[in-house]
């Protein structure tokens, strides 16, 4: 693994554990839901800061087009198929991903299986028993 996985849920888990330590009442039927996306790539290539990327016009154009795919396009509910095609094109036809990590951008040349999405749902009571997450 080239980069540490960033788990957005860890903040919520730490907060819930702190509330529990302070004897706050936490509803036992509440569940924590979160999604994790893992990308599979060859060794990442350091691109640098955004200012450095702007100096290469071809790279900058590709970079901007890539991130535009992730902008909220305010499409209607019937346009979900177009969104799906856009994501397919981004991940499976172009095999590339630009990652922002540690204040710089990296180029990832994706390889099979390219990405793996997991969805987790855990009861709060199970999370409170895991006090080791800090």
Buried (B, 14 or more C-beta within 10 A) or exposed (E): EEEEEEEEBEEBBEEBBEBBEEEEEEEEEEEBEBEBEEBEBEEBEEBBEEEBBEEEEEBBEBBEEBEEBEEEEEEEEEEEEEEEEBEEEBBEEBBBBBBEEEEBBBBBEBEEEBBEEEEEEBEBBEBBEEEEEE
